[in-house]
């Protein structure tokens, strides 16, 4: 190698091979062209391996550089070739284009500028240049300068026109995402479904639309003349932008040109010849289904012919629209069920009318598959109730409490409940924690608990919420029982959950609480309630009535009645002696064993106070301790009232 390279700059990821070699030659001060590289490598036909050794780079890294490659370089080891047929057609090998603003940022040619259809820079919103703004020289691909024109004008300092919004919007789809300016207004970017396509797919679409663009009707897809000239490419891209941008209004305007105001053709293929061929042959990939869907939707409202089985392109898996018969086969349902699905909104179908008055149903394949998935995942209330072993009434209670997700479908004012399958499986697959230390006799099945211990709605909901939240865990499963009924639950856990679920009123007390407050037995408290001395009311909870006493009723009872034991404690005698003394002095009990069979004697507070005063006054008639006895009586009454 007689010409060493002192500067071996690394290539940029998006720099084409031809431009990289041109830049290396310019940086080292050597003339450009294939003669230089042949002289440097010492071969008439240099290979990629020779170039890699020359620039001291890995062969694989150099091989990944994008098109275009020099035609004199042998890429393959077999000695065959350089570029494929598609790149030879779509790459501009006649003229060189560039963005002056991009060259100022990074002085190298981008691979995307080599495409014939790339006419603007989406990052800087500028039109590309292909000639010098000073001398007017148009640069060819084989003799283009690197950064300076022959007249001395820098390529990065040349003036570039501002690109239109339509061209910028289309170019933003053709450029990789990192080459598009983030601050570009979103209203200039095309809307879905074009934005979901990759840049290479967008370029393929633009090249294929040639037979549909005015002025290029006789061109083959991707092959049409003078596209290497920037002016022709700009005109072509403006026509494509009118069709693709603002989807689908531009495409609908194109379809409207094919509609004959006077019906004279009954063949879709002949009437929409180039359009039909482009959509169903050249753009046959699934990524272009949105164009075929729009075309067939247009046929439903503007085509007067018949679409039947003879249109093979409209049949099978590739076709995005399904007929009513195909939908019934796919979903496995009757016509009535299909109609009900459309009325309830599960299936988004359309009813079309033919010129003869015949009505037929169509729907997008994606909507049909989505409806099938929904139906497969939903269970009716009857089926879900049978699988869980719960009544439909209790299923509705759980749905109302939000413990089970559900969906209501209405048809002619009548609702029908559906339960997702995963909700049923969630209840059937409750976690089971085995407990070896627990006696099997100390557990109950869930079916027994729900039937006998959860008798009202509130207790049932509270117990099920504790079960689903993990506060209660199943310790096993009984065999031979359907649904949730077979789960085993500890009796202690069950009692705790049921007690928490039963909510008593805040202003009421049970007989047990009253007994503790009065310091009597529960039997005495119940007897006081039954005889009417303690006013009470019945509170229904968990399927049974509980006798409740209010705080005010208990306070009135404590103020108006005193047990015999208190008077006996006051006299420091036994209850029998106190009872005999009271009976002797004419004070009679309100209730007690000799009155109504009650277990304990109770007297009126006023009578006991009078009797106590008489007892004290008679005991200390002439003494000085009478006042002290009266004081003790008053304090005793206060203590009784306080208790």
C-alpha positions in Angstrom: 0.0 0.0 0.0 1.8 3.1 -1.3 -0.7 5.7 0.0 -1.0 5.5 3.8 -4.0 6.9 5.6 -2.9 9.1 8.5 -6.4 10.0 9.5 -8.7 7.1 10.1 -11.9 8.6 11.4 -14.6 6.2 12.6 -17.9 6.0 10.5 -21.2 7.2 11.9 -23.9 4.6 12.4 -26.1 6.2 9.7 -23.3 7.1 7.3 -23.4 5.2 4.0 -20.3 3.3 2.8 -19.8 5.4 -0.3 -19.9 8.7 1.7 -17.6 7.3 4.4 -14.9 6.5 1.8 -15.4 9.9 0.2 -15.0 11.6 3.7 -11.9 9.5 4.5 -10.3 10.5 1.2 -11.0 14.2 1.8 -9.7 14.2 5.3 -6.4 12.7 4.1 -6.1 15.1 1.2 -6.4 12.5 -1.5 -8.5 12.8 -4.6 -11.8 11.1 -4.6 -13.0 8.3 -6.8 -12.5 4.5 -7.3 -9.0 5.0 -8.7 -7.7 6.2 -5.3 -9.1 3.3 -3.3 -7.7 0.8 -5.9 -4.3 2.4 -5.7 -4.4 2.5 -1.9 -5.6 -1.1 -1.5 -3.3 -2.4 -4.3 -6.3 -4.3 -5.9 -8.3 -3.7 -9.1 -11.5 -4.8 -7.2 -11.0 -4.1 -3.5 -13.0 -6.1 -1.1 -14.5 -5.0 2.2 -11.8 -6.8 4.0 -9.2 -4.7 2.2 -11.0 -1.5 3.1 -11.3 -2.7 6.8 -7.5 -3.2 7.0 -6.9 0.1 5.4 -9.0 2.1 7.9 -8.1 -0.2 10.8 -11.8 -1.2 11.6 -13.5 -4.5 12.2 -14.9 -6.0 9.1 -18.3 -6.7 10.6 -18.7 -3.1 11.8 -17.8 -1.9 8.3 -20.2 -4.3 6.7 -23.1 -2.9 8.8 -22.8 0.5 7.1 -26.0 1.3 5.2 -26.4 1.8 1.4 -25.3 3.0 -1.0 -22.1 1.2 -1.4 -19.6 1.9 -4.2 -20.3 -0.2 -7.3 -16.6 -1.2 -7.6 -16.4 -2.7 -4.1 -16.9 -6.4 -3.7 -19.0 -7.0 -0.5 -19.5 -10.8 -0.6 -16.6 -13.3 -0.1 -17.8 -15.1 -3.3 -16.9 -12.1 -5.4 -20.6 -11.4 -6.3 -22.1 -8.4 -5.6 -22.8 -5.2 -4.1 -26.4 -4.0 -4.0 -29.7 -5.7 -4.4 -32.3 -4.8 -7.0 -34.5 -2.9 -4.6 -31.7 -0.6 -3.5 -30.7 0.1 -7.1 -34.2 1.3 -7.8 -35.0 3.2 -4.7 -31.6 4.8 -4.0 -30.6 8.0 -5.8 -27.4 7.1 -7.6 -27.6 10.1 -9.9 -27.6 13.1 -7.6 -26.6 13.9 -4.1 -28.9 15.7 -1.6 -28.1 17.2 1.8 -29.5 19.3 4.6 -27.2 22.3 5.3 -28.3 22.5 9.0 -27.4 18.8 9.6 -24.0 19.3 8.0 -23.3 22.2 10.4 -24.1 19.9 13.4 -22.2 16.8 12.2 -20.2 17.1 8.9 -21.1 13.8 7.2 -23.7 12.7 4.7 -26.8 10.8 6.1 -27.9 7.5 4.5 -31.5 8.5 4.6 -30.7 11.4 2.1 -29.8 8.7 -0.5 -33.5 7.7 -1.0 -35.2 9.3 -3.9 -38.3 10.1 -1.9 -36.5 11.9 0.9 -36.9 15.6 0.0 -36.8 17.4 3.4 -35.3 17.2 6.8 -37.9 16.6 9.5 -35.6 17.6 12.2 -34.9 21.1 11.0 -38.1 21.4 8.8 -35.9 22.4 5.8 -36.0 21.2 2.2 -32.9 19.3 1.0 -30.5 20.8 -1.5 -29.0 19.1 -4.6 -27.2 22.1 -6.1 -25.0 25.0 -5.1 -26.8 28.3 -4.3 -23.9 30.2 -5.7 -22.8 28.6 -8.9 -25.8 26.4 -9.5 -23.8 23.3 -9.9 -25.8 20.0 -9.5 -23.7 17.4 -7.9 -23.6 13.9 -9.2 -23.3 10.9 -7.0 -19.8 9.9 -8.3 -18.2 13.4 -8.2 -19.9 15.2 -5.4 -17.6 17.2 -3.0 -17.4 16.4 0.6 -18.1 19.7 2.4 -17.1 22.4 -0.2 -18.3 23.3 -3.6 -15.7 23.9 -6.4 -16.6 27.6 -6.3 -15.5 27.8 -2.6 -19.0 27.8 -1.1 -19.5 25.6 2.0 -22.3 23.1 1.7 -23.4 23.8 5.3 -23.7 27.5 4.6 -26.1 27.2 1.7 -29.6 28.5 1.9 -32.4 26.0 2.3 -36.2 26.6 1.9 -38.6 25.9 4.7 -40.5 22.7 4.1 -44.3 22.7 4.1 -46.3 21.1 6.9 -47.5 18.3 4.6 -44.0 17.4 3.6 -42.6 17.6 7.2 -45.5 15.4 8.4 -44.7 12.7 5.8 -40.9 13.0 6.3 -41.4 12.5 10.0 -42.6 9.0 9.3 -39.8 8.2 7.0 -37.0 9.3 9.4 -36.0 7.2 12.4 -37.4 8.6 15.6 -34.1 9.9 16.8 -33.7 12.1 13.7 -37.0 13.9 14.3 -36.9 17.1 16.3 -38.8 16.5 19.6 -40.2 20.0 19.6 -42.0 19.5 16.3 -45.7 20.4 16.7 -47.9 17.3 17.0 -50.5 18.6 14.7 -48.1 18.2 11.8 -47.5 14.5 12.6 -49.9 12.1 10.9 -52.4 10.3 13.0 -52.9 6.6 13.4 -52.8 4.2 11.8 -49.8 5.6 9.8 -47.9 6.5 12.9 -47.8 2.8 13.9 -45.8 1.8 10.7 -42.0 1.6 10.7 -40.0 4.1 8.5 -39.1 1.3 6.1 -42.7 0.3 5.8 -43.7 3.9 5.1 -41.1 4.2 2.3 -42.4 0.9 0.8 -45.9 2.4 0.9 -44.8 5.6 -0.8 -42.9 3.8 -3.6 -45.9 1.5 -4.2 -48.5 4.3 -4.5 -47.1 5.4 -7.9 -50.0 4.0 -10.0 -52.5 5.9 -7.9 -50.8 9.3 -8.0 -51.9 11.7 -10.8 -49.3 11.8 -13.6 -47.8 8.4 -12.7 -50.7 6.1 -13.5 -48.8 4.1 -16.0 -45.8 3.6 -13.8 -45.0 0.3 -12.1 -45.0 0.3 -8.3 -41.6 1.7 -7.2 -40.4 2.4 -10.7 -41.2 5.8 -12.3 -39.0 8.3 -14.2 -37.2 11.5 -13.1 -37.6 10.8 -9.4 -33.9 11.4 -8.9 -34.6 15.1 -9.6 -35.6 17.0 -6.5 -38.4 19.0 -8.1 -40.1 15.8 -9.4 -39.7 14.1 -6.1 -41.2 17.0 -4.2 -44.2 17.0 -6.5 -44.7 13.3 -6.0 -44.4 13.6 -2.2 -47.0 16.4 -2.2 -49.4 14.1 -4.1 -48.7 11.2 -1.6 -49.3 13.6 1.3 -52.7 14.6 -0.1 -53.6 10.8 -0.1 -52.1 9.7 3.2 -52.2 12.6 5.6 -55.5 13.5 7.4 -56.4 9.8 7.2 -58.8 8.7 5.9 -60.3 11.8 4.2 -57.5 12.0 1.6 -57.8 8.3 0.7 -61.6 8.7 0.5 -61.2 11.5 -2.0 -59.0 9.2 -4.1 -61.6 6.5 -3.9 -64.3 8.9 -4.9 -62.6 9.5 -8.3 -63.2 5.8 -9.2 -66.9 6.0 -8.6 -68.9 6.2 -11.8 -71.9 8.5 -11.5 -73.7 6.3 -14.1 -73.5 2.6 -13.3 -71.8 0.9 -16.2 -69.4 -1.6 -14.6 -70.2 -4.6 -12.3 -66.6 -5.9 -11.8 -64.7 -4.5 -8.8 -61.4 -5.6 -10.3 -62.0 -3.9 -13.6 -63.5 -0.7 -12.1 -60.8 -0.2 -9.5 -58.0 -1.9 -11.5 -54.8 -0.2 -10.4 -56.2 0.5 -6.9 -57.4 -3.1 -6.5 -54.0 -4.4 -7.6 -52.0 -2.2 -5.3 -54.1 -2.9 -2.2 -54.4 -6.7 -2.6 -51.2 -7.6 -4.4 -48.4 -5.0 -3.9 -49.5 -4.1 -0.3 -50.6 -7.6 0.7 -49.0 -7.4 4.2 -51.1 -7.3 7.3 -49.7 -3.9 8.2 -51.7 -2.4 5.4 -55.0 -3.9 6.5 -56.3 -0.4 7.5 -56.2 0.6 3.8 -58.1 -2.5 2.6 -60.6 -2.0 5.4 -61.2 1.6 4.4 -61.6 0.5 0.7 -64.1 -2.2 1.6 -66.0 0.2 3.8 -66.2 2.6 0.9 -67.6 -0.2 -1.3 -70.3 -0.8 1.2 -71.7 2.7 0.7 -70.7 3.5 -2.9 -70.5 0.2 -4.8 -73.7 -0.9 -6.6 -72.4 -4.3 -7.6 -72.5 -7.6 -5.7 -69.7 -8.7 -3.3 -69.9 -12.5 -3.1 -67.7 -15.6 -3.0 -66.2 -14.8 -6.4 -64.2 -12.0 -4.9 -61.5 -14.3 -3.5 -59.5 -11.4 -2.1 -62.4 -10.6 0.2 -62.5 -14.1 1.7 -60.5 -16.1 4.3 -58.1 -15.0 7.0 -56.6 -12.1 5.0 -59.9 -10.3 4.8 -60.5 -7.9 7.7 -64.3 -7.9 7.3 -66.5 -11.0 8.1 -70.0 -11.8 6.9 -72.9 -12.8 9.2 -72.4 -16.5 8.5 -68.7 -16.3 9.1 -69.3 -14.5 12.4 -71.8 -17.2 13.5 -69.3 -19.9 12.7 -66.5 -18.1 14.5 -68.5 -17.3 17.7 -70.6 -20.5 17.5 -73.9 -18.8 18.1 -77.3 -18.5 16.4 -78.6 -15.5 14.5 -80.7 -14.4 17.5 -77.6 -14.4 19.7 -75.6 -12.5 17.1 -78.3 -9.9 16.9 -78.4 -9.6 20.7 -74.6 -9.2 20.8 -74.9 -6.3 18.3 -77.8 -4.7 20.3 -75.9 -4.9 23.6 -72.7 -3.4 22.1 -70.6 -6.5 22.7 -70.1 -6.8 18.9 -69.6 -3.7 16.7 -71.4 -4.8 13.5 -73.0 -3.0 10.6 -76.1 -3.8 8.7 -75.7 -3.0 4.9 -78.5 -2.8 2.3 -77.9 -4.0 -1.2 -79.5 -2.2 -4.2 -82.1 -5.1 -4.4 -83.1 -4.4 -0.8 -81.3 -7.4 0.8 -79.8 -6.8 4.2 -76.6 -8.4 5.4 -74.5 -8.0 8.5 -70.7 -7.4 8.4 -68.1 -6.6 11.1 -64.4 -6.3 11.4 -62.5 -9.5 12.1 -60.8 -7.9 15.1 -64.2 -6.9 16.6 -65.5 -10.5 16.1 -62.5 -12.0 17.8 -62.7 -9.6 20.6 -66.4 -10.4 21.1 -65.5 -14.1 21.1 -62.9 -13.6 23.8 -65.4 -11.6 25.9 -68.1 -14.4 25.5 -65.5 -17.1 26.4 -64.5 -15.2 29.5 -68.1 -14.4 30.7 -70.4 -16.7 32.6 -74.1 -16.2 33.1 -75.3 -15.7 36.7 -76.9 -19.2 36.6 -73.7 -20.9 35.5 -71.5 -19.0 37.9 -73.9 -19.8 40.8 -73.8 -23.5 40.0 -70.0 -23.6 39.8 -69.5 -21.7 43.1 -72.3 -23.5 45.0 -73.9 -20.2 46.0 -77.5 -19.1 45.3 -78.1 -16.5 42.7 -79.5 -14.2 45.5 -76.2 -14.4 47.4 -74.3 -13.9 44.1 -76.2 -10.6 43.6 -75.4 -9.6 47.2 -71.7 -10.2 46.6 -71.9 -8.2 43.3 -73.7 -5.3 45.1 -71.0 -5.3 47.8 -68.2 -5.1 45.2 -66.7 -8.5 46.1 -67.3 -10.0 42.7 -66.9 -8.0 39.4 -69.8 -8.2 37.1 -71.1 -6.8 33.8 -74.7 -5.9 33.0 -75.9 -6.3 29.5 -79.2 -4.6 28.6 -81.5 -5.6 25.8 -84.8 -3.9 25.3 -84.8 -2.6 28.8 -84.1 -6.0 30.4 -80.7 -6.5 32.1 -78.7 -9.7 32.2 -75.8 -10.3 34.5 -72.5 -11.8 33.5 -69.6 -12.9 35.7 -66.0 -12.9 34.3 -64.5 -16.4 34.4 -61.4 -15.2 36.3 -63.6 -14.0 39.1 -65.2 -17.4 39.6 -61.7 -19.0 39.5 -60.5 -16.6 42.1 -63.2 -17.8 44.5 -62.6 -21.5 43.7 -58.9 -21.2 44.1 -58.7 -19.8 47.6 -55.3 -20.4 49.3 -55.3 -23.4 51.7 -53.0 -23.4 54.8 -52.6 -26.8 56.4 -52.6 -26.8 60.2 -51.5 -30.1 61.7 -52.0 -28.9 65.3 -55.8 -28.3 64.7 -58.3 -31.1 65.5 -60.5 -31.8 62.5 -63.5 -31.6 64.8 -62.6 -27.9 65.4 -63.4 -27.0 61.8 -66.5 -26.5 59.8 -67.1 -26.5 56.1 -67.8 -23.2 54.4 -71.2 -24.5 53.2 -72.3 -25.1 56.8 -71.0 -21.7 58.0 -72.8 -19.8 55.2 -76.0 -21.7 55.8 -76.3 -21.7 59.6 -74.0 -18.9 60.9 -74.4 -16.2 58.2 -78.1 -15.8 58.1 -78.4 -12.2 57.1 -76.9 -10.1 54.3 -74.6 -8.0 56.5 -73.0 -11.0 58.3 -72.7 -12.9 55.0 -70.9 -9.9 53.3 -68.7 -9.3 56.3 -67.6 -13.0 56.5 -67.0 -13.2 52.8 -64.9 -10.0 52.8 -62.8 -11.4 55.6 -62.3 -14.6 53.7 -61.3 -12.9 50.4 -59.0 -10.4 52.2 -57.1 -13.2 53.8 -58.2 -12.5 57.4 -59.6 -16.0 57.4 -57.7 -18.8 55.7 -58.9 -22.2 54.7 -57.2 -25.2 56.4 -58.3 -27.8 54.0 -61.0 -29.0 51.6 -63.7 -31.6 52.1 -64.2 -34.1 49.3 -67.5 -34.6 47.5 -68.7 -31.0 48.0 -69.4 -28.6 45.1 -67.8 -25.2 44.6 -66.8 -23.2 47.7 -68.8 -25.3 50.1 -66.0 -27.8 50.6 -63.5 -25.4 52.1 -62.7 -26.0 55.8 -62.5 -23.1 58.2 -61.5 -23.1 61.9 -64.3 -22.6 64.3 -62.4 -20.0 66.2 -61.6 -18.0 63.1 -65.2 -18.3 62.1 -66.6 -17.1 65.4 -64.2 -14.1 65.3 -65.2 -13.2 61.8 -68.9 -13.5 62.5 -68.6 -11.4 65.7 -66.8 -8.7 63.8 -69.4 -8.8 61.0 -72.3 -8.4 63.5 -72.7 -4.7 64.2 -74.8 -3.7 67.1 -76.3 -0.2 67.5 -74.1 2.3 69.3 -76.9 3.5 71.7 -77.9 0.0 72.8 -76.7 -2.6 75.3 -77.3 -6.3 75.4 -78.5 -8.1 78.6 -75.0 -9.2 79.3 -73.8 -5.6 79.3 -76.7 -4.6 81.5 -75.9 -7.3 84.0 -72.3 -6.1 84.3 -73.4 -2.5 84.8 -75.8 -3.5 87.6 -73.5 -6.1 89.1 -76.2 -8.8 88.9 -76.4 -12.1 87.1 -77.5 -12.3 83.5 -80.7 -14.1 84.6 -81.7 -11.2 86.8 -81.1 -8.8 83.9 -83.3 -10.8 81.6 -86.0 -11.0 84.4 -85.9 -7.2 84.8 -86.4 -6.8 81.1 -89.3 -9.3 81.0 -91.1 -7.7 83.9 -90.9 -4.3 82.3 -88.7 -2.5 84.9 -86.0 -2.1 82.2 -87.5 -0.7 79.0 -86.1 -2.6 75.9 -86.5 -3.2 72.2 -85.7 -6.0 69.8 -82.8 -5.6 67.3 -82.7 -8.1 64.4 -79.2 -9.2 63.3 -77.8 -12.3 61.6 -81.3 -13.9 61.4 -82.2 -13.5 65.1 -83.6 -10.9 67.5 -81.4 -9.5 70.2 -83.0 -7.6 73.2 -81.4 -4.2 73.5 -81.5 -1.7 76.4 -80.8 2.0 75.8 -78.5 4.0 78.1 -81.4 6.3 79.2 -83.5 3.3 80.2 -80.7 1.9 82.4 -80.2 5.3 84.0 -83.9 5.7 84.8 -83.9 2.2 86.4 -80.9 3.0 88.5 -82.5 6.2 89.8 -85.9 4.6 90.6 -85.0 1.1 91.9 -82.5 -0.3 94.4 -81.7 -4.0 95.0 -82.3 -5.4 98.5 -78.6 -6.1 99.0 -77.8 -2.4 99.0 -80.2 -1.7 101.9 -78.8 -4.7 103.8 -75.3 -3.4 103.3 -76.5 -0.1 104.5 -78.0 -1.6 107.7 -75.0 -3.9 108.1 -77.3 -6.9 108.3 -78.1 -9.9 106.1 -80.5 -9.6 103.2 -83.1 -11.8 105.1 -83.0 -9.5 108.1 -83.3 -6.4 105.9 -86.3 -8.0 104.1 -88.0 -8.8 107.4 -87.4 -5.3 108.7 -88.8 -3.7 105.5 -91.9 -5.9 105.5 -92.5 -5.2 109.2 -92.4 -1.4 108.6 -94.7 -1.6 105.6 -92.2 -1.3 102.7 -93.0 -3.9 100.0 -90.7 -5.0 97.1 -91.6 -4.2 93.5 -90.3 -7.6 92.3 -88.7 -10.6 93.9 -89.1 -14.3 94.7 -92.2 -13.8 96.8 -93.7 -11.3 94.4 -93.4 -12.7 90.9 -90.8 -15.4 91.3 -87.8 -13.2 90.3 -84.5 -14.3 91.7 -83.7 -11.0 93.5 -85.7 -8.3 95.4 -85.8 -4.7 94.1 -87.5 -1.8 95.9 -88.3 1.7 94.9 -85.5 4.2 95.6 -87.9 6.5 97.4 -89.2 3.8 99.7 -85.7 2.6 100.6 -84.6 6.2 101.3 -87.6 6.7 103.6 -87.0 3.3 105.4 -83.3 4.1 105.8 -84.1 7.5 107.4 -86.6 5.9 109.8 -84.1 3.2 110.7 -81.4 5.7 111.5 -83.7 8.1 113.4 -85.1 5.3 115.5 -81.7 3.9 116.3 -80.2 7.3 117.3 -83.3 9.1 118.6 -81.5 10.9 121.4 -77.9 10.7 120.2 -75.7 13.0 118.2 -74.9 10.5 115.5 -78.2 10.9 113.6 -76.8 13.5 111.3 -73.9 11.3 110.5 -76.4 8.5 109.6 -78.3 10.8 107.4 -75.1 11.8 105.7 -74.2 8.2 105.2 -77.7 7.6 103.7 -77.3 10.4 101.3 -73.8 9.1 100.2 -75.2 5.6 99.8 -78.0 6.9 97.5 -75.4 8.8 95.5 -73.3 5.6 95.2 -76.3 3.6 94.1 -77.2 6.2 91.5 -73.6 6.4 90.3 -73.5 2.6 89.8 
